[in-house]
Amino acid sequence: MTTIHYREIVCDGHTFSAEVVDEQCTFDLQQFAQACGQSPDWILELIEYDILAIDTPPEKHQFLGEDVIRARKAYRLQRDFDASLAAVAVMLDLIDEVQQLRKQLKHFH
């Protein structure tokens, strides 16, 4: 069983809880779905839309902690914007590209 740690963060008088996920931890499909708080079918849809890129059959794939972060981000985008998974895939690609460009920009300064 994987342990996910919770932390309380206080900022400007507001209390937030955050989860700390070990990015190197591995999960099978069922464990991964549970860690994401979603059904295995929803996870399979993420794979179908290339939101999660895997190169093995999902039933044999070992998902990583960083995949949990991406799946949860996909869920929040889907929920907050009432977006289809196709739209979520585009949003995540754009977010990734912006992050990559920001890293490149830091190297130029």
C-alpha positions as CSV (number, residue, x, y, z in Angstrom):
1,M,0.0,0.0,0.0
2,T,1.2,3.4,-0.9
3,T,1.2,6.2,1.6
4,I,0.4,9.7,0.4
5,H,1.3,12.4,2.9
6,Y,-0.9,15.5,3.5
7,R,0.4,18.9,4.6
8,E,-1.4,21.9,5.8
9,I,-0.2,25.2,4.3
10,V,-1.2,28.5,5.8
11,C,-0.9,31.6,3.5
12,D,-2.4,35.0,4.2
13,G,-4.5,33.5,7.0
14,H,-6.0,30.8,4.7
15,T,-5.4,27.2,5.4
16,F,-4.9,24.8,2.4
17,S,-4.1,21.1,2.4
18,A,-1.7,19.7,-0.1
19,E,-0.8,16.2,-1.0
20,V,2.8,15.1,-1.4
21,V,3.1,12.2,-3.8
22,D,6.3,10.3,-4.2
23,E,7.0,10.7,-7.9
24,Q,9.1,7.5,-8.0
25,C,6.4,5.3,-6.5
26,T,4.7,2.8,-8.9
27,F,1.1,1.8,-9.1
28,D,-0.8,-0.8,-11.0
29,L,-4.1,0.3,-12.8
30,Q,-6.3,-0.4,-9.8
31,Q,-4.0,1.3,-7.3
32,F,-3.5,4.2,-9.7
33,A,-7.2,4.8,-10.1
34,Q,-7.6,4.7,-6.3
35,A,-4.8,7.2,-5.8
36,C,-6.4,9.5,-8.4
37,G,-9.8,9.1,-6.8
38,Q,-11.3,7.9,-10.1
39,S,-12.4,4.7,-11.8
40,P,-10.1,2.6,-13.9
41,D,-12.4,3.3,-16.8
42,W,-11.7,7.0,-16.5
43,I,-8.0,6.3,-16.4
44,L,-8.3,4.3,-19.6
45,E,-10.0,7.3,-21.2
46,L,-7.0,9.4,-20.2
47,I,-4.8,6.9,-22.0
48,E,-7.1,6.9,-25.0
49,Y,-6.8,10.7,-25.3
50,D,-3.0,10.6,-24.8
51,I,-3.3,12.6,-21.6
52,L,-1.3,9.8,-20.0
53,A,1.3,8.4,-22.4
54,I,2.0,4.8,-21.8
55,D,3.6,2.2,-24.1
56,T,2.4,-1.0,-22.5
57,P,-1.1,-2.4,-22.0
58,P,-2.7,-0.5,-19.1
59,E,-3.3,-3.7,-17.1
60,K,0.5,-4.4,-17.1
61,H,1.7,-0.8,-16.9
62,Q,3.3,0.6,-13.8
63,F,2.1,4.1,-13.3
64,L,4.3,6.6,-11.5
65,G,3.6,9.2,-8.9
66,E,4.1,11.9,-11.5
67,D,1.2,10.3,-13.5
68,V,-1.0,10.8,-10.4
69,I,-0.2,14.5,-10.5
70,R,-1.1,14.7,-14.2
71,A,-4.3,12.7,-13.9
72,R,-5.5,14.9,-11.0
73,K,-4.7,18.0,-13.0
74,A,-6.7,16.6,-15.9
75,Y,-9.6,16.0,-13.5
76,R,-9.5,19.5,-12.1
77,L,-9.5,21.0,-15.7
78,Q,-12.4,18.7,-16.7
79,R,-14.4,19.7,-13.6
80,D,-13.6,23.4,-13.4
81,F,-14.1,24.1,-17.1
82,D,-16.7,21.4,-17.8
83,A,-14.3,20.3,-20.5
84,S,-14.3,17.2,-22.6
85,L,-11.2,15.0,-22.4
86,A,-10.2,16.2,-25.9
87,A,-10.1,19.8,-24.6
88,V,-8.3,18.7,-21.4
89,A,-5.6,17.1,-23.6
90,V,-5.1,20.3,-25.5
91,M,-5.0,22.4,-22.3
92,L,-2.4,20.1,-20.7
93,D,-0.3,20.2,-23.8
94,L,-0.4,24.0,-23.8
95,I,0.4,24.1,-20.0
96,D,3.4,21.8,-20.6
97,E,4.6,23.9,-23.5
98,V,4.4,27.1,-21.5
99,Q,6.4,25.4,-18.6
100,Q,9.0,24.2,-21.1
101,L,9.3,27.7,-22.6
102,R,9.7,29.3,-19.2
103,K,12.5,26.9,-18.3
104,Q,14.2,27.7,-21.6
105,L,13.8,31.4,-20.9
106,K,15.4,31.1,-17.5
107,H,18.5,29.5,-19.2
108,F,18.9,32.5,-21.4
109,H,19.0,35.0,-18.5
